Amino acid sequence: MQEVSYEHAIALANAGRHAEALQIADQLCEAHPEVVDYAALQAQLHADQDDVPGALAALEAAMARLPELPLAPVHRWASRGALAHLYGTLLMRQGQDAEALPWLHEAARRNGLASGEWAAHFYAGFVAFRLNDFARAGRYWHDLLYRAPDLGAADILPLVQDYVDRADAASQLGEPLMRICLARIALDSPELLDLTPEAGDAMAGMEAERVLAEHPDHPEARRLRAPLRLGSDRAGALDDLATYLRQRPDPQAQVRDLTWRHQSADAAPGTPPAWQGFAMTADADDGAAYFHAATALGAFIDEVPASESALKPMLEATCRKGLERFEAYFSTGEGDADGHGGNADPHLYSLLCRLTARLLPADAAHVEEKVALHHKGMAASDFIDHWIDLLDAHASAGQHKQVVELAGEVLNRYPVERNPADVTWAFSRLVAAWRALGGRDATESARAAITHMDARLDALPVEARTAGAHAMAHARAHYAALLQAGMAAMDEHDKIDALGELEALQRRSLLVEDAWLFNRFGQIWHELAEPARALPLFERAVLLTEGDPADQAAPRAQRARLLTEMEQFPEALTDFQLAFAARADWDAETWLHAVLAALGMGQRETALGWFERARNLGADKGRTRPLYAKAEASLKATRPKWKVWGV
């Protein structure tokens, strides 16, 4: 019996046995109509035998089947885009350019550049070029060069270069976008023109000036020239970008404009912040552009923390606008008149779902929305980062049993041998969930799981083991905390064994230079009333986070708590003050320890303010009640003689 597989059909076709290959392709299409590659193979085999009508008929039949197949809308449109691409190229090869262009236009609309076929954009432009519709050709090619400079430039270059040479010979400008395409290649890929980067920039600027001489506000020429002027004429560069943005709703360019204006404000003290009044356009028809703008805006906020309160809502709004654009396209297949394909990319949509979910608060009130966003993203393009974020979402909502169940599914779905770096992070979340659940069963499960995972990793090459080392160090730290929590109920013999196990876990974990690990093991020894072991670990964690106040805040607060207990109040108070200056989201226990440190230094008013914060967080209830009573008594002991009630 002949093997029925895609690979075997290709092998037969390569051997010239097209009839047998076609028979296999027919069988594959019948058995798996949802796999578009089989229909494309079937059509290509017809075309290879000079049966173009048969190839077109096969593609038409495949497209007619699509609405009935159990495919998600995003994959149905992507499948149609792949089939339309082949249909258009077959017509193009037959010289039927006018008939091919609508198919290639559809293919360009339905092929996202991150996961689709960039050649659809090239061939749509190529057919328009052969039909002497140079403006349309320039639009397709410019979209491709602007969105993905490394794709298609080598194929586009000889066509636009010949066109521009002929226009120059006739002393004409020609179609401006054709000249702008040549300039973009000179700017982004000067090596294709045998130019240095500096010469490429000069050529790009020259071509932009040539267009602007006849069309002073040409949007693409203005946008091209803007970064070339930035070093010598910042005001001119900003004017170029502003002129472009008045004509083209481009979220990415808006963020670039924000960045440049912020740099200008830095150079001119006293000017208002660049982000004051910043508003993202709602008029772009391009989900991919909103995704890229959101990532750029997030990077801007990271670099300029002072902008966070103003821009964080705009970042979420940008993500939601992008989701809206993608989802409108998925539901209708419309929304991209120019054929840029910016709404058609399942992978970018999936990334945008993840980014939006990560922006939501990590609490129980938002866990359902987070989970829904991740599931929508995974339905479009599944990757393990979604699963890891799902684990974090459930953990932040206190749903640790769900984390254990979901982590098991992740580990079954993604073998550690294929992706040790990410799978071990999922594994560390599993151990963290057992730590949160606590108890003997959780401890035994964590111990067995770590032993099993270590054995699997030890069987891998050194590079794979290294990729998983950081996450496994976190897993061991979580297990160590779980082990320490259970030591109070152990007899002396078991405690000695547990201490030996903790020391071994620490030695292996701290081979990784990570402040979180040093801080975690410091907390473990602090809980075990071993200040001499804990303090050096906190010191190391503080040292490793030097220069980053936000990251340094947690180890500073832990060190301050220990120093307070050791009655080293000056050092403790300094640590608390620096930690609180970097972050405000502390738990009641931390505020109470800070109260004691402030009172130790005689700073009663400071202590009262921090005590109020602790009380507002419910410090007088639950496990913090004894510490609350101690802080309250200390405050009462220092109150003025005239004050006879309260603190």
N, C-alpha and C positions, 0 to 999 in steps of 0.2 A: 504494500500500500504506500502511495506517495505521501510524503510529509506535507501537511497543510500549514504553512507558516509564511509570514511576510518575508523573512530572510531567505527561505527556499525559493519563493517566487522571484525575488530579485536575482538570486544566483542563476536560476533558469533563464531569465531574461538576458542576463549578461552573457550567457552561453549561446544566445540566439534561439532559444526554445520558447518563443513568445506564446505559442498556442497553449503549451502546458502551464506557463506562468499565468496566463490569463484565466485558465480554468481554476487555478488555486485562488487568484484574486476574486473571482466570482463567488467561490465558496466562502472566502473570508468575509466578503461584503454581506452575503446572506446570513452568516452566523453572527456577525457583529456590525450591524448597520450604523451603530453609534460611533465607530472608529473611522474618522474621516480619512485617515491615511490609506485605508484599504480602498475606498472609493477613488482617491487620487491615483493609487497604483493601477487600479482597473482602467481608468481613463488614459493614463500615460502609456499603458501597454497597447491600447487601441491606437493611440497616436503614433507609437513607434512602428506600427505596421501600416502607417499611412492611412489609417481609418479615422480621420478627424471627426466625421459625423458620428461615428460610434463612440468616440471619446466624449464629444459634447453631450450625446444622449445619456451616457453613463453619469456624467456630472449633473445633468438636469434631473435624472432620477434620484440621485443622492440628495440634491437640494430639496426635492419634493418630499422626501422622507423625513427631513429634519424636524418639521413641526410635530410629527407624531412620536418622536423618540423621547425616552425619559432622560432628557438632558436639562441641566440648569440653563436658564436663558443666556448667561454669560458664555457658556460653552457652545450653545446652539449658534449664537452669532459668530463666535470665533470659527466654528466649523464651516459656516456659510462663507466666511471671509476667505478661508483656505481654498474652498471649492471655486469661489468666484475668481480668485487669483489665477488658478489653473485654467479656468474657462477663458478668461481674458487673454492670457498669454498664448493659448492655442489659437484664438482668433487673430492675435497680433502676428503670430508666425505665418498665418495664412494670408497676411497682407490686408486683413479686414480691420483697419485701425479704427474707423468710425464706430463699428460694432463692438470693438474690444474696449473702447474707452469707458463706457458706463460700467462694465464689469470690473475693470481695473480701479475705477473710482470707488466702487463698493468695496473692493478688496482692501484699498488703502484705508477706508473708514473702519474696517473691521479687523485690522491687524495692528495691535499695539506693539510698539517698538521693543518693549522689554521682553515680551514672550511671543510676539507674532513674527511676520516675515517682512523685513524692511524692503525687500525687492518689490513688493506691491507698490510702494510709493515711487520707487525708481521707474518701474514700467508704466505706471500711470502718467508720469511726467514724460517718459520716452515716447509714448504714443501721441500725447498732446503735442510734443515737439515735432513729430513726423507729420502731424496735421497742421503745422504752422501756427498752433495756438500757443505762442511762446509765453504769454502771461500765465496761462494755466500750467504749463510745464514748469515755469519758474516757481509757481506757488507750491506744487508738490515737492519739488527738489529743495526749495528753501525750508519748507517744514521739516524735511528729513535732515538737512544739514544743521538746522538750528536745534533740533531735538536730540540728534545723535550724530555729532560731527565725525565719528569714526566709521559710520556706516554709509556706504554708497559714494563717498567722495571720489574715489578713483574711477568709478564708472561715469559719474556726472561731469567730471573735469573736462575730458576731451570734447564733449558736446557743448558745454557753455563756453569753453575757450575758443572753439572754432566760431561760435556765434558772435562772441565779442570781437574777435579778430576781424570778422567780415563787417561788423558794424563800424569798427574803427576805420577800416579801409574805405568805407563809404562816408566817413565823417559824420556818422549818426550815433545817437545814444543807444538806439534799439530798445528792447524791453528792459526796463530798469531791474526787474527781479533776476534776469539772467546775469546781469553784471554783478548784482549783489551776491548771487550764488558763487561766482568766481571769487569775489572778495572774501566770502566766508571760508572758502577752501584755502585761500592764501593765509587767512588769519589762523585757522584751526589746524590745517595740514600743509604747512609750507613746504615740507619735504616732497610732496607730490609735484611741486613746481620747481624743485631743485633750488629752493630759497632757504636762507637762514630765517629763524623766527623774526628777527628785526626787519629783514627785507620783506617777509610776508606781511608784517604789520603795515609797512610803508605802502605795499601794493594794495592792501585792503583799504587803507585810508584814501589812496588815490582814486580807487574805483568808487568809493562812497562819495567823495567830493565831485566826481564826474556826474553822478546821478543827481546830487543836490544842486548842482549848477543849473539844471533845468527843472528840477522838482524840489524846491527848497525844504518842503516839509515831508518828503517821502518817508514813511514811518520806518521801513526796514533799513533804509540808508542811515537815518538818524540813529537807530538803535545800534547799528554796526559801528558807527563812528564814535559813539559815546565813550566806550572804555578806552579807545585810542587817544582821546583828548584828556582823560582823567588826570594823568600825571602833570600836564602842562597848563591845562585850562579847566579846572574843576567846575567852574560856573557854566562853561560851555557844555561840558559833559552832562551836567544835570539838566541843562536846557534841552539837549538832544533827547535824553531819556524821557523828560516831561512831554516833549512834543510827540514822541512815539506813544506814550501811554494815553495821551488824549485821543489817539486814533485806534489803538489796539488794547482791548482789555486783557492784560497779561499779568497774572498774579506773580509769576517769578520775577519779572522785571520790576514790579512794585517793591519787592523785598530788596532787590539790588539798589533801587533808588533810596530806600530807607537806609541801607548800609552806607551808601555814599553820603547822604545828608548827615548821618550820625558822625561820620569821619570829619565832615566839614564843621559840624558844631563843636567837635573836640578841638579843632584848630582855631575856633573863634569863641573863646569863653564868654559866657553871658547870654548866649543864644538859647532859646528854649529847646528842650529835648526833641530830637528828630521824630521820635515815636508819638509825640503829643498830637492827637487828632488823626493818627494813621488809621485808615479804613481800607480793607481789602475789597477790590471790585467784586461785584456779584454777577457781572455780565459775561464772563468768559464761558465758552461752550466746551470746556476742556478739563475733564477730571484729572488727567495726568499733570496738567499745569498747576492745579490746586494742590496736588500731592507734593510736587517739587517745591512749591512756594511754602507749604507747611513745614517741610523739613528745613528749608532755609530760614524760615522765621523762628523755628525752634532753636537752630544754631545761633541765631542773633540773640535770642533771649539768654542762652547759655553764656555767650560772650559778654553780654551787657545785662547783668542781673537786675539793675535798677529799672529796666523796661518791663519786667515780668508782670507786675500788677496791671499795666496798661495793655500789654500785648497778649497775655495768656488767653483772655476771652476771644481775642481776634484769631489766635491760633486754632482754638477749638472751632470757631465759626468757619475758618478756612477749610478745615478737615471736613466739616459737615457739608459745606458747599460742594466740595469735591465728591463726597459720597452721593450727594443728590444728582450730580451730573452723570456719574457712572451708572447709578441705578435707573435714572430716566432712560439712558441708552439701553441698558439691559432689558427694560420692560417694553420698549418700543422699537429699538433698532435705529432710532433717529437721534438727531442732536449734533451732527457734525457735517455741516453743509460743505465745508472746504475739503473734506477727506483727509484730515490730519491724523485720525486714528487715536486721538487722545482720550477717548472714553472707552476704548475697546480692550484695554489691557487687563486681563484677570489678575496678574501678579501685582501690578501697581494698586489695583483696587484692594487686594488682600492686604498689602502693606499699609494702605490708608485706613482700613478697618482696624488694624493693630495699633497704628499711631493714635487714632481717635480713642480707642479703648484705654490706652496708657495715659491719656490726658485726664480721664475721669478720676474723681477722688477714690482712694483705696479704702472703701468702707462698704458695709452691708447694703446701704441704700442704693449703691450703683452697681452692685455685683451682677444683677440680672442684665442690665444694659451692656456691661463689659462682656459678659458671656455671649450675649446675642451678637455683638459686633465680631467677636472672635469666630463664632460659628459661621457667620456670613463670609468672613474672610477665608476661612478654611474651605468653604464650599466652592469658592472661586479658585483658590490656589493654596493648597495645604502645605505648610511648612512648620517645623517643630517650634519655632519661636512663639507661634500662636498658642501651642499647648503649654509651653512654659509660663506664658502670661496668664493663661487660664488657671494654672495651679496657683499663681500668685494672687489672682483675683479671689479665688475661693479661700485661700489662706488669710487674706486681709479681712475677709468677712467672718473669720472664725470657723469656717466650714472645713475642718481638718479631715473629717472622715471622707468627704468628697475628694479632697486632695489625694488621699491614699488610693481611692478607687481609680481616679483619673490618671494618677501617676503610673499605676499598674498598666493601664491601657496604653499610655505613651511608651513605656518600656517594651511592651509587646509589639507595638507598631514600628518602633524605630530601634533596630538592634544596635547595641553600643559599638559593635565592630565596624559599622558603616559611618557612624558620626559620633566619635567618642567625646568631642568637645561639648556638643549640645545635649546629648543624652545624659551625660554625667551631671549636668546642671538640673535636668529634670529629676534625676535620682537624688540630688541633694535636697530638692523640695520634698521628696517623699520622706526622707529621714527627718527633715524639719517638721513635717506633719506628725510623725511619730513622737518627736520631742514634745510638740504641743499637746498631744493626746496623753502622753505619760503612761506610767504603769509598767508592770513586769512584762506583759505581752508585747507592748510596743518596744521595750528594750530588747527582748529576745529577737523580735522581727528585724529591728535595725541592725543588731549584731550579725545575724545570719545574712541579711541582704548585703551588708558591706563586705563580708567575707566572700560572698558569691561574686559581687561586682569586681572586687580586687582580683579574683582568680581569672575572670574574663579579660580584664585589662592586662594582667600579667602575661597573657598569651598573645598579646598584640605587639607589633613593632614599637620601638622606643618612641617614635614620633607620635603614635596614637596614644601611648601611655602619658606622654608629656601633655598632649592636648586635653586629657581628662584630669590632670593632676590638681588644677586649681579647684575645680568643682568637687573633687573627691576630698580635698582638704576641708572644704565647707561641710560636706556630709559628715566627716569625722568629728568636726567641731559640734555639729548638731547632736550627734550620737553621744559625744562626751558630756554635753549639757543634760541630756536625758539620763545618762548613767549617774551623774552627780546628783540629780534631783531624787533619785531612788536610794541614795546612800544612807539617808536618815533612818530608813527602815531595815538596814542591813545589820547583821551581827559583825563582831570585830574581825573575824576571819574573812568574811566577804568584803568588808571595807578595805582591808589590806590589798585583796585582789583587785578591787575596783580602782584603788589609787594607782596601782601598778599599771592597770589598763589605761587610766587617764594620762599618765606620764608618757606611755607609748604612743597614744593618740596625739598628744601635743607634739612630741618629737617629730612624728611623721608629718603632721599638718603644717608645722611652722617651717618646714623646708620651703614653703611658699611665702614670699614676702608680701603679706596682705594685712593691712591695718585691722580689718574686720576680724581676722583670725586671732591676732594678738589680743585684741580687745575682748573677744569671746572667751578665750582661755583665761584672761585676767578675771573676767566675771565669775567663771567657774571656781577658780581658787579663792576669790573673795567670798563666794557663797559658802565655801568650805572652811571659812575663817583662817585662811592662810595668807595674810597680808604680805608677808615677805616674798611669796611666790607671785602674788597678783600685781604688786606695784611695778616691778620691772616690765611686765607685759603691757601694762597701761602706758608706761613711759615710752616703750617701743612703738606702740600704736600712735601715740601723739607725734612722735618723731617722723613716722612714715607718712603722716598727713600734713606735714609742715607746708605752709603756703596755701592750703585749702581750708579756710575756716569752717565751711559747712561740713566737710568730711571729718575735720578734727574735733567737731563739737561733741560727738558721741564718746570717744575715748577721754576727752577732757572731763566730761560729766562723770564718767565712771571713776576716773582718778580722783576727782573732787570728792565723791562720796567716800572713797576709801580714806583720803586725807582728813576728811571731817571726823570719821570714826577714830583716826589716830590723833585727833586734836591738833592737826597742823593747819589751823584756820586761815592764816594769810594765803598760803598756797592754794588751799581749797577754794576760798572765795574768789581768787583770781581766775581759777579754772572755770568756776560756775559763771562768772561774769562774761568771760570770753565765749563760753558755750551758748549762753543765752543771747548774746549779741549776734551770733551766727544763725540761730534757729529759735523759734518760739513754741514748737510743738512738743513740749516735754510732758511726761506723765506726772501724776500727783506725787509719786514717791521721790522723784528727782527734785521737785520744788521743795518738798519737806526737808530733804537733806540740805538744800541750799539755805533754808531758813536757819538751820542749826549752825551752818558755817558763818552766816551773817551775824548771828547773835554772838558767836565766839569772838567776832571782831568788834562787838559793841555797836553794830549797825542795825539798830532796832527798826527804823523806818523802812529800810530795804527788806528786812525780814518780814515785816507786816505785809508789804506788797506781795512778796512771794507766797506767804501763807494764804493770802486771799486767793491767789491763783490755784493753790492746791485744794482749798476748800471748794472752789467752783468746779473742780474736777472730781468731787466726791471723795476726797481723801479721808473723810470721817467715817467711811464705811468700808467693809471688806478687809482685805489683808493689810491695807495701809493704816487701819485704825490705831494700832499701838504706836506707830511712828507719829501719827497725827497728834495723839494724846501727849507724846513727849515734846513735840514742837509747841503745842498749845501751852503746856506747863512751863516751858522755858520762856515763852513770851509773857505769860502772866507774872513770872518771877522778875521780869525786867520792866514791868509797866510802872508808870509814875505813881507816886503816892496818892494823888488826887483821883486816880482811875480805880474804881472799886468793882467794876464788872468787865467782862469780856477780856480781850487780849490787849 
